[in-house]
Amino acid sequence: MNGQLRIEEMFAFVVMDDDDTEGVPAFLSGDLWLPMMGADMAKVEILRPLAEEVAADLGKPVTLLRFSTREEVEVIGAPHQAGTT
């Protein structure tokens, strides 16, 4: 792939918590907890077996959501410029 992927939509697996709020389940990868979300269907398919495990373990449905409106709210930090340190 030439260039960098531009994220135009996000997919997230969501489960209803006991207090009737939605949450994104996470999984442990090495030392990091990662949310069950991705920017393309290839990532969704990788996460699907984990979502099925979450549904079975919790006894609750897990819903796949797609968010498709991109809005840049804030840019944090200055971009790196060549020749500067």
Buried (B, 14 or more C-beta within 10 A) or exposed (E): EEEEEEEEEBBBBBBBEEEEEEEEBBBEEEEEEEEBBBBEEEBBEEBBEBBEEBBEEBEEEBEBEEEEEEEEEEEEEEEEEEEEE
